[in-house]
Amino acid sequence: MIVDCAIYRDGRRTEGPDDLSDALDLCRLQDDAFVWIGLYEPTENEFDRVTQEFGLHPLAVEDALKAHQRPKLEVYDDSLFMVLKPVGYEPKSDIVSSGEVMVFIGDSFVVTVRHGEEAPLGAVRQRLEHEPEMIRHGPTAVLYTVADAVVDHYVEVAGELSTDLEELETEVFSPTGGGSRHTASRIYAFKRQILEFRRASGPLAQPLSRLAGTGMFGARVPFVHEKAQPFFRDVSDHLTRVNESVEGLDRLVSDVLSAHLAQMSVRQNDDMRKISAWAAMAAVPTMVAGIYGMNFDHMPELDWMWSYPLLIAGMAALEVLLYRLFKSRGWL
């Protein structure tokens, strides 16, 4: 469905023809005007009209309709197509969710397609409409602002993940918390969320590098104003810091999981030593009782008056000796 459609002239939102073709023709007659159409999860029939009016490439249209794309930048004859994956994070459930934003820019037009709930397009449009100097630069300003908003939110999510990881570390290395049987599953689930984040932020580095003019051969991307390259370089720098931070979080989570498994192994070894020590102490009276429980006729100790007290005292002495031995070695 079409969420919003507007013509921007000289940095201001203006009223224009309802017909998309007439609106585009009007914008092309003026150097400082462009039309911006925003769609949310459009159907094929809904998108056909936009495709025909703006001459969008069929491969890009297919990607925009089906979604589930990696971040990328494609240059076609009549338009530029970019895919971004904004992310959101719910700290209570430790779940990273992602959406998709597709941006088409061309001669005097911008088409944005949103999939999912994690897309900041409404805030981007409001921001630009309150900054006429920015939106006066045309479709390039829209593409830059969308990319900037997505990457800025990456920074926020990375910070929240870092905070939650610190809490998880505290739990793992606490005297009692690390022994929970659910801790390993929580760590693994957290690692899966970081992987989901990396799928969104990692592939975006190359498209931003191209927009910044630092990609292959440093060639300028069509439909993007040359003076916008420093702004895209700034966004690219922010994304690089985010990717480095997320990569560090991923390594740290792996280390925390290894430390937790090592702790569990040490605890199991301690438990086995305690069990073995108690079993050895129980074996002494069991052995003595087993010997004197045999039905032999010639056992002289059975006729002694003090045999029973002596056996009990001997077993008690052996038990004390074994207890002190195991205690000194840290088995008990």
C-alpha positions in Angstrom: 0.0 0.0 0.0 1.1 3.6 -0.6 1.8 5.2 2.8 2.8 8.6 1.5 3.3 10.4 -1.8 4.5 14.0 -2.0 6.3 16.4 -4.3 9.2 18.4 -2.8 10.2 21.7 -4.5 13.0 23.9 -3.2 13.2 22.0 0.0 9.5 22.2 0.8 6.6 19.8 0.5 4.0 21.0 -2.0 0.8 19.7 -3.5 0.9 18.3 -6.9 -1.0 16.2 -9.5 -2.5 12.9 -8.2 -1.4 11.1 -11.3 2.2 9.7 -10.8 3.2 10.3 -14.4 2.0 14.0 -14.3 3.8 14.5 -11.0 7.1 13.1 -12.4 6.8 15.2 -15.6 6.2 18.3 -13.4 9.3 17.5 -11.3 11.5 17.0 -14.3 10.6 20.4 -15.7 12.1 21.9 -12.5 15.6 21.3 -11.4 14.8 21.6 -7.7 11.8 19.3 -7.5 11.3 15.5 -7.0 8.5 13.2 -6.1 8.9 10.7 -3.2 6.6 7.7 -2.9 6.6 5.5 0.2 5.1 2.0 0.1 4.6 -0.6 2.8 4.8 -4.3 1.8 3.1 -3.7 -1.6 1.5 -6.4 -3.6 2.5 -7.1 -7.2 -0.6 -5.4 -8.5 -0.1 -2.3 -6.3 3.5 -2.0 -7.4 2.8 -2.4 -11.2 1.6 1.1 -11.5 4.7 2.5 -9.8 6.9 0.3 -12.0 5.4 1.4 -15.2 5.4 5.1 -14.3 9.0 5.3 -13.1 10.5 2.6 -15.4 12.0 0.5 -12.6 14.1 -2.4 -13.5 12.2 -5.8 -13.3 15.0 -7.5 -11.3 14.9 -4.7 -8.7 11.1 -4.8 -8.7 11.2 -8.6 -8.0 13.6 -8.0 -5.1 11.4 -5.2 -3.7 8.3 -7.4 -3.8 9.8 -10.7 -2.4 12.1 -9.0 0.2 14.5 -11.3 2.2 17.5 -9.6 0.4 21.0 -8.9 1.6 22.0 -5.3 1.8 23.3 -4.3 -1.6 23.5 -1.5 -4.2 22.5 -2.1 -7.8 22.9 0.5 -10.6 20.6 0.3 -13.6 20.2 2.5 -16.7 17.3 4.6 -15.3 17.6 4.2 -11.5 19.7 3.2 -8.5 18.5 0.5 -6.2 19.7 0.0 -2.6 18.6 -2.5 0.0 19.1 -1.9 3.7 18.2 -4.0 6.7 17.2 -1.9 9.8 17.3 -3.9 13.1 15.5 -3.6 16.4 16.3 -5.2 19.8 14.1 -6.2 22.6 16.2 -6.4 25.8 13.7 -8.3 27.8 13.5 -11.2 25.4 17.1 -10.7 23.9 15.7 -10.9 20.4 17.1 -9.0 17.4 14.5 -8.4 14.7 15.2 -7.0 11.3 13.2 -5.4 8.5 14.0 -4.3 5.0 14.1 -1.0 3.3 14.4 -0.8 -0.5 15.2 2.6 -2.0 14.9 3.5 -5.7 16.3 6.8 -6.8 16.4 8.2 -10.3 15.8 11.3 -12.3 13.6 13.4 -10.0 12.0 10.6 -8.1 12.5 8.5 -5.0 10.5 5.2 -4.3 10.9 3.6 -0.8 9.6 0.2 0.0 9.3 -1.0 3.6 9.0 -4.6 4.8 8.7 -5.3 8.5 8.3 -3.0 11.5 12.0 -2.1 12.0 12.1 0.6 9.3 12.6 4.3 10.2 11.1 5.8 7.1 8.4 7.8 8.8 11.0 9.5 11.1 13.3 10.0 8.1 10.5 11.9 6.2 9.7 14.0 9.2 13.3 14.8 9.8 13.9 15.9 6.2 10.7 18.0 6.0 12.1 19.9 9.0 15.4 20.4 7.3 14.7 22.2 4.0 18.4 22.8 3.4 19.0 19.0 3.4 16.0 17.9 1.3 16.8 20.6 -1.2 19.6 18.3 -2.5 17.0 16.0 -3.9 16.8 12.2 -4.0 20.4 11.9 -2.9 19.5 13.5 0.4 16.7 10.9 1.0 19.1 8.0 0.3 21.7 9.5 2.7 19.2 10.2 5.5 17.7 6.7 5.2 21.2 5.1 5.4 22.2 7.4 8.2 19.1 6.6 10.3 19.6 2.8 9.8 23.3 2.9 10.8 22.6 5.2 13.8 20.1 2.7 15.0 22.8 0.0 14.5 24.9 1.9 17.0 22.1 2.0 19.6 21.4 -1.8 19.2 25.1 -2.6 19.5 25.2 -0.6 22.7 22.2 -2.5 24.1 23.8 -5.9 23.1 27.0 -4.9 24.8 25.1 -4.0 28.0 23.2 -7.3 28.0 26.4 -9.2 27.4 28.0 -7.7 30.4 25.1 -8.9 32.5 25.4 -12.4 31.0 29.2 -12.4 31.8 28.4 -11.4 35.4 25.9 -14.3 35.7 28.4 -16.8 34.2 31.3 -15.9 36.4 29.2 -15.5 39.6 29.9 -18.2 42.3 26.4 -19.8 41.8 24.8 -18.4 38.6 27.2 -20.0 36.2 26.1 -23.5 37.2 22.5 -23.1 35.9 21.7 -25.6 33.2 19.9 -22.9 31.2 23.0 -20.7 31.0 24.6 -22.4 28.0 21.3 -22.2 26.1 21.0 -18.5 26.9 24.6 -17.8 25.7 24.0 -19.7 22.5 20.7 -17.9 21.9 22.5 -14.6 22.4 25.1 -15.6 19.9 22.4 -16.3 17.4 21.1 -12.8 17.9 24.5 -11.3 17.2 24.7 -13.4 14.0 21.3 -11.9 13.0 22.7 -8.4 13.6 25.8 -9.2 11.5 23.7 -10.4 8.6 22.2 -6.9 8.5 25.2 -4.7 9.2 28.1 -6.6 7.6 27.0 -6.7 3.9 26.1 -3.0 4.0 29.8 -2.0 4.2 30.4 -2.4 0.5 27.4 -0.4 -0.8 28.2 2.5 1.5 31.8 2.3 0.4 30.7 2.7 -3.2 28.4 5.6 -2.3 31.3 7.2 -0.5 33.5 7.0 -3.6 36.0 4.6 -1.8 34.8 1.4 -3.5 36.2 -0.3 -6.6 38.3 2.3 -8.5 36.6 5.1 -6.5 34.1 5.6 -9.3 31.1 7.9 -8.6 27.8 6.1 -8.5 25.2 7.4 -10.9 22.2 9.4 -9.6 24.2 10.3 -6.5 25.5 13.9 -6.2 29.3 14.0 -6.0 29.2 16.5 -3.1 27.3 13.8 -1.1 30.3 11.5 -0.9 31.7 13.0 2.3 28.3 12.4 4.0 28.3 8.8 2.9 31.9 8.4 4.1 30.7 9.6 7.5 27.9 6.9 7.5 30.4 4.3 6.3 32.8 5.2 9.2 30.0 4.7 11.7 29.1 1.4 10.1 32.7 0.3 10.3 32.8 1.0 14.1 29.5 -0.9 14.5 30.9 -3.9 12.6 34.1 -3.9 14.6 32.0 -3.7 17.8 29.7 -6.5 16.8 32.7 -8.7 15.7 34.2 -8.1 19.2 30.9 -9.1 20.8 30.8 -12.3 18.8 34.3 -13.3 19.8 33.5 -12.4 23.5 30.3 -14.5 23.5 32.3 -17.4 22.1 34.8 -16.9 24.9 32.1 -16.7 27.5 30.5 -19.9 26.2 33.9 -21.7 26.4 34.5 -20.4 29.9 31.1 -21.6 31.0 31.7 -25.0 29.6 35.1 -25.1 31.3 33.4 -24.2 34.6 30.9 -26.9 34.2 33.6 -29.4 33.5 35.6 -28.3 36.6 32.4 -28.6 38.7 31.7 -32.0 37.4 35.3 -33.1 38.2 34.8 -31.7 41.7 31.6 -33.6 42.1 33.2 -36.8 40.9 36.0 -36.5 43.3 33.6 -36.0 46.2 31.6 -39.0 45.2 34.7 -41.1 44.8 35.9 -40.0 48.3 32.7 -40.9 49.9 32.6 -44.2 48.1 36.1 -45.0 49.3 35.1 -44.2 52.9 32.0 -46.4 52.6 34.1 -49.3 51.2 36.0 -49.7 54.5 33.1 -50.8 56.8 31.5 -52.6 53.8 34.7 -54.7 53.4 35.0 -55.5 57.1 31.4 -56.3 57.4 31.6 -58.6 54.4 34.5 -60.5 55.8 32.9 -61.2 59.1 29.6 -61.9 57.5 31.0 -65.1 55.9 29.8 -68.4 57.4 33.1 -69.9 58.4 33.5 -72.1 61.5 37.2 -71.3 62.2 37.2 -67.5 62.8 39.0 -67.0 66.1 38.0 -63.3 66.4 34.4 -64.4 66.9 35.2 -65.9 70.2 37.0 -62.9 71.6 35.2 -60.7 74.1 36.6 -57.4 72.7 36.5 -58.3 69.0 33.4 -56.3 68.3 34.5 -53.0 70.0 38.0 -53.4 68.4 36.5 -53.8 64.9 34.2 -50.8 65.4 37.1 -48.7 66.7 39.3 -49.9 63.8 36.7 -49.0 61.2 36.2 -45.6 62.9 39.9 -44.9 62.9 40.2 -45.8 59.2 37.2 -43.6 58.4 38.8 -40.6 60.2 42.1 -41.3 58.5 40.5 -41.4 55.0 38.4 -38.3 55.7 41.5 -36.3 56.8 43.4 -37.5 53.8 40.7 -36.6 51.3 40.1 -33.3 53.1 43.8 -32.3 52.8 43.8 -33.0 49.1 40.6 -30.9 48.6 38.4 -33.8 47.6 35.9 -33.1 50.4 
